[in-house]
Amino acid sequence: MSNLRLYGGRVPVQTGDNTTPIKLVDFPSFEEFKTLYQGLIKAENIPRYYRLLSARAGGSTLTDAAKAEGISKERARQIEAKFLRMMQRSLA
């Protein structure tokens, strides 16, 4: 996985089913995002991560998503990369 745009912005969620414990779904609402990732992302970063990642999942470029958050393109890339690593660990 290299970025959210390439994979249609899908994210893992736990199903509670032993056969298929995790499935990929469309990018969640803010409330769902908070519930799913509150233990993995610092509480103060959740709104910023959500805005940035949902913009990327929706097709925004790194530059556009970064500008909207007032951060550098490189910082936006780092946040997305961290999130993608987190997703991959949850799927393992």
C-alpha positions as CSV (number, residue, x, y, z in Angstrom):
1,M,0.0,0.0,0.0
2,S,1.6,3.3,-1.0
3,N,-1.2,5.8,-0.5
4,L,-4.9,6.2,0.2
5,R,-5.6,7.5,-3.3
6,L,-4.3,4.4,-5.1
7,Y,-6.5,2.1,-3.0
8,G,-9.7,4.0,-3.1
9,G,-9.4,5.3,0.4
10,R,-10.4,2.0,2.0
11,V,-9.5,1.3,5.7
12,P,-9.6,-1.8,7.9
13,V,-12.3,-2.3,10.5
14,Q,-12.8,-5.2,12.8
15,T,-15.9,-7.4,12.1
16,G,-16.0,-9.4,15.3
17,D,-16.2,-12.5,13.2
18,N,-13.5,-15.2,13.8
19,T,-13.5,-16.3,10.1
20,T,-13.0,-12.7,8.7
21,P,-11.9,-10.6,11.7
22,I,-11.1,-7.5,9.5
23,K,-12.5,-6.1,6.3
24,L,-11.7,-3.1,4.2
25,V,-14.5,-0.5,4.0
26,D,-14.9,3.0,2.5
27,F,-13.3,5.8,4.6
28,P,-15.4,6.1,7.8
29,S,-17.3,9.1,9.2
30,F,-15.5,11.2,11.8
31,E,-17.3,9.5,14.7
32,E,-16.5,6.0,13.3
33,F,-12.9,7.1,12.7
34,K,-12.6,8.3,16.4
35,T,-14.0,5.0,17.6
36,L,-11.8,2.8,15.4
37,Y,-8.5,4.6,15.9
38,Q,-8.8,6.4,19.3
39,G,-6.3,4.0,20.9
40,L,-3.8,4.3,18.1
41,I,-3.8,8.0,17.4
42,K,-3.3,10.7,20.0
43,A,-6.7,12.3,20.8
44,E,-5.5,15.8,19.9
45,N,-4.4,14.5,16.4
46,I,-7.6,12.7,15.5
47,P,-9.4,15.7,13.9
48,R,-6.3,16.7,11.9
49,Y,-5.6,13.1,10.8
50,Y,-9.2,12.6,9.8
51,R,-9.4,15.8,7.7
52,L,-6.1,15.0,6.0
53,L,-6.7,11.3,5.4
54,S,-10.3,11.7,4.3
55,A,-9.1,14.4,1.8
56,R,-6.5,12.0,0.5
57,A,-9.0,9.1,0.3
58,G,-11.3,11.5,-1.6
59,G,-8.6,12.1,-4.2
60,S,-6.8,15.2,-3.0
61,T,-3.2,15.6,-3.8
62,L,-0.7,15.7,-0.9
63,T,-0.1,19.4,-1.7
64,D,-3.8,20.3,-1.5
65,A,-4.4,18.2,1.6
66,A,-1.3,19.7,3.3
67,K,-2.3,23.3,2.4
68,A,-5.8,22.8,3.9
69,E,-4.1,21.7,7.2
70,G,-1.4,24.3,7.1
71,I,1.4,21.8,7.1
72,S,4.1,20.9,4.6
73,K,3.6,18.3,1.9
74,E,6.3,16.2,3.5
75,R,4.5,16.3,6.9
76,A,1.3,15.2,5.2
77,R,3.1,12.4,3.5
78,Q,4.5,11.3,6.8
79,I,1.1,11.3,8.5
80,E,-0.4,9.2,5.7
81,A,2.6,6.8,5.7
82,K,2.2,6.4,9.5
83,F,-1.5,5.7,9.1
84,L,-0.9,3.2,6.3
85,R,1.6,1.3,8.5
86,M,-0.9,1.3,11.3
87,M,-3.5,-0.1,8.9
88,Q,-1.1,-2.8,7.7
89,R,-0.3,-3.9,11.3
90,S,-4.0,-4.2,12.0
91,L,-4.5,-6.4,9.0
92,A,-1.6,-8.7,10.0
